[in-house]
């Protein structure tokens, strides 16, 4: 399964609902069963215990024992900033690789980060360290 407009729209709607008129980050993902899960960035007021926007949805998929097949993350710096597509950070790529290199993720268009492309983790991270052990 690839990233599609519904996944982007779901993440965007959550961003707008959870962070109205301000900056924030939200994510949406599909599981192999077709479930659509969402979550937001967690930035505690004190301390360094923040979590990426994908983390909650990834944990929900793991709790349900469902494989993640596609993920999209969107964010904006302030309420009047454009909503941009965010490639998963290294930690989230590592988390998503749990379900293999064919998990699809949204990546920003090089010319316009408000537009997106669907790429597999294999395409985003062709030299993933586990390849040395698995031969993938």
N, C-alpha and C positions, 0 to 999 in steps of 0.2 A: 504494500500500500504506500502511496505517496502522500506527501503533504498536499492538502487541497484548500480551496478558499474557505470552506466551512471551518476548518481547523484554525486558520488565521482569524476569521471573523469571530469565532468563539473566544479566542485569546484576547482579541481587541475589545470585545464586549465586556469581558471580565475586567480588563485594565480600566476601562471607562467607568464601570460600576464600582470597583473597589478603590480606585484612585481618581475620583472626579476632580477635574481642574488642577491636577498636580502630576508630578512625575511618578513613575512606578514601572513595574515589570510584571507581566502575567504570562502564563503558559497554558497550552492545551495539548493533549496527546490522545492518540487512538491506541486501543489495545487490539489484539488479534481477534477478540470476540466482537469487536465493533463498538465497544464502550468508548465514550468521550469523557476524559477526565481533565480537570483544570486545577490550577493552583497559582499562587502569587508569591512574590519575593517576601522573605521574612527578614526584616531589619530591626532587631531589638534596639531599644533606646540606649541600653548600656551593654558594653561587652562586645565580644567578637563572635557571637554565636549566630550570625546571619546565615540564611539558606537561600540558594538560588531559586528562582521562580518555578522551575521544573520539579523540584524536590518533592513537594507534596503529592503531585500527581504520580510521580515515579513510585513513591512509597505506597500510594493507594493501589496502583497496579500490582505491586509486589504483595500487598496484603490480600488482594483478590486472586493471587496466583495467575495473573494474566500477563502475557507478553506484550511489551510496548512495540508498536510497529511504525509509528510516526509521531513527531513532536514538533511543536512550533512555539516560539517565544517572541513576545513583542514588548517594546518599552518606549518610554519617552522621558526626557530629562526634566520637563516642566509641563504644566497644563496647557501651554500654548505651543509647545514643541510638536513636531510631527511624530507620529507613531512609526517606529522603525522595527524592522525584523532583526532579531538577534540570534546569531549562530550560537548553539550551546557552548558554554565555556568548557574548559578542559575537564573540570570535575564532572560536569553533566554529561559530557561525551563519554567519560569513563563509566558513569552510571548506566547510560543508555547502551553501551557496548555489552552490558550483561546479556542483552537479548540479541547480540550478534551485529556484524558489520553492515547488514542490510536494512537496519532501522533508518527510516527516512527522517530528515530534519530540514526545517526551513532555514535557508541562508539568504542574506540580503543580496540584491542585485548590485553589482559593482558600481553601476552608474547612478543608482537610485535606491538607497537603503530602505525606502518605504515599500518597495516592490520585492518580491521573493522568488526563489527557485527551490525546488525539492531536490535534495542530494542525499545519498546514503552516507552513513558514517564512514564507509570505506572510501568514498570520494572525498569527504571532508578531511579525513585523517588516514591517508594511504600508508603511512609508516607507523601505524599503531603498534606499540611495543609488544602486544600479545602475538602479533604475526610471527615473531621470531620463534615462538613455541608451537604455534598451530599450523604454520605454513599457509595461512589464508592470504 
